[in-house]
Amino acid sequence: MESYEEFLAFKERNQSKLKFNELDEDDCSIDYPFATGYFLPILNLDGIYKAGKSIIKYTKDDQIVIADGDLNKLENLSAFMDDDMVIVMPKLKSGSYSTNGIHWFPEDDPLTGNSVWHKKYNISKRRINHQLVSDQWLIWESQYVWKNGYRIYLNQRGQKYSWGK
């Protein structure tokens, strides 16, 4: 955005989806209500993604899970609130507040055996990097009740190998 007026128009259009710092009118910070960094690449504009059979929707105040994937239940949520396949977690604040690298796989380097960024010759012209990462997450169920846990995942990144790297 090139001006404060553009920001104000953006803020007005997205008030229901995003969080803004209402205490300081000069603060142009924008925050998605949930820390969904892991899922941001697959969320659609309505905050919805599908994982396996389940449909998950993030709103400003809730995380909604339709475990059986029935889109009709998501579109008519109030009619299905007693359905066991509909899970609504109000005021969910989930996210990773601690990320730890477990292993970077330098032994995968076919040339030296010690570089975390390397090429697989005859397979790809990109440099690749594998990371086994652990995220710690929190879910607040109420003012005084919260749960935490860990998510462990393998992250694979690729970079186009060029003269300037």
C-alpha positions in Angstrom: 0.0 0.0 0.0 1.3 3.3 -1.0 -0.5 5.6 1.5 -2.2 5.6 4.9 -5.6 6.1 3.1 -5.0 2.9 1.2 -4.3 1.1 4.5 -7.5 2.5 6.0 -9.5 1.2 3.0 -7.8 -2.2 3.3 -8.5 -2.2 7.0 -12.2 -1.4 6.4 -12.5 -4.2 3.8 -10.8 -6.8 6.0 -12.0 -5.9 9.5 -13.8 -9.3 9.8 -10.8 -11.4 8.8 -7.7 -9.6 10.2 -6.6 -8.1 13.5 -5.4 -4.5 13.6 -4.0 -2.5 16.5 -7.0 -0.4 17.5 -5.1 1.2 20.4 -2.7 3.1 18.2 -4.2 4.6 15.0 -0.7 5.2 13.5 0.2 1.6 13.9 -0.3 -0.2 10.5 0.4 -3.7 11.8 -1.7 -6.4 10.4 -2.1 -9.8 12.1 -4.0 -12.9 11.1 -6.1 -13.9 14.2 -4.4 -17.3 14.3 -0.8 -18.3 14.0 -1.3 -20.6 11.0 2.1 -20.2 9.5 2.3 -23.9 8.7 -1.0 -23.7 6.8 -0.9 -20.2 5.2 0.2 -21.5 1.8 -2.9 -23.6 1.4 -5.6 -21.4 3.1 -8.1 -19.9 0.6 -9.3 -16.3 1.0 -12.0 -17.4 3.4 -9.5 -19.0 5.8 -10.4 -22.6 4.8 -8.3 -25.6 3.9 -8.9 -29.3 3.6 -6.7 -31.9 5.3 -7.6 -35.4 4.4 -11.4 -35.7 4.8 -11.6 -32.8 7.3 -12.4 -29.1 6.4 -10.9 -26.6 8.7 -11.9 -22.9 8.8 -10.2 -20.1 10.7 -12.3 -17.1 11.5 -11.4 -14.0 13.5 -12.7 -15.7 16.7 -12.9 -19.4 16.1 -11.4 -22.5 14.5 -14.0 -24.7 13.0 -13.4 -28.3 12.1 -15.8 -30.3 10.0 -14.3 -33.7 10.6 -16.4 -35.6 8.0 -15.7 -33.0 5.3 -19.4 -32.2 4.8 -19.4 -28.7 3.3 -23.1 -28.3 4.0 -22.3 -28.4 7.7 -19.8 -25.5 7.3 -22.3 -23.4 5.3 -25.1 -24.0 7.8 -23.1 -24.2 11.0 -25.8 -23.2 13.4 -28.0 -26.2 12.3 -25.2 -28.7 13.0 -23.8 -27.5 16.4 -24.8 -30.8 18.1 -23.2 -32.9 15.4 -20.2 -34.9 16.7 -18.4 -34.2 13.4 -18.5 -30.4 14.0 -15.9 -29.0 16.4 -15.9 -25.3 17.1 -13.1 -24.0 19.3 -13.9 -20.4 20.3 -11.2 -17.9 21.1 -8.6 -20.3 20.0 -5.1 -18.8 20.0 -2.8 -21.5 18.6 0.6 -21.1 17.3 4.2 -21.9 17.7 6.0 -19.9 20.2 9.0 -22.1 20.1 10.6 -23.7 17.1 13.6 -26.0 17.4 15.6 -27.6 14.6 16.0 -31.3 15.4 18.2 -32.3 12.4 19.4 -30.7 9.2 20.6 -33.9 7.4 24.1 -32.7 6.3 24.9 -36.4 5.6 22.6 -36.2 2.5 25.2 -34.1 0.7 26.5 -36.4 -2.1 29.8 -34.6 -2.4 31.1 -33.7 1.1 28.6 -35.2 3.5 28.5 -32.1 5.6 26.6 -29.4 3.9 22.9 -28.7 4.8 22.4 -27.1 1.3 23.4 -29.4 -1.5 22.4 -30.6 -5.0 21.3 -34.0 -6.0 23.1 -34.3 -9.3 21.2 -35.9 -12.2 17.9 -35.3 -10.2 17.6 -31.6 -9.8 19.4 -28.4 -10.7 18.2 -26.8 -7.4 20.0 -26.7 -4.1 17.9 -28.5 -1.5 17.7 -28.4 2.3 15.9 -30.8 4.6 15.0 -29.8 8.1 13.3 -31.9 10.8 11.7 -29.2 12.9 9.7 -29.2 16.2 7.1 -26.5 16.9 5.5 -26.1 20.3 1.9 -24.9 20.2 -0.7 -23.6 22.7 -4.4 -23.6 22.7 -6.4 -21.5 25.1 -9.7 -23.1 25.9 -10.8 -20.4 28.4 -9.2 -17.7 30.5 -7.5 -20.2 32.8 -7.4 -23.5 30.8 -4.8 -24.1 28.1 -3.2 -27.1 26.4 0.1 -27.4 24.7 1.9 -29.9 22.6 4.4 -30.4 19.8 4.2 -30.7 16.1 7.1 -32.4 14.4 7.5 -32.1 10.6 10.0 -32.5 7.8 10.4 -29.3 5.9 12.0 -29.5 2.4 13.2 -26.3 0.7 14.6 -25.8 -2.7 16.5 -22.9 -4.2 17.3 -22.2 -7.7 21.0 -22.5 -8.0 22.4 -19.4 -9.8 25.6 -17.5 -10.2 24.6 -15.1 -7.4 23.2 -18.0 -5.3 
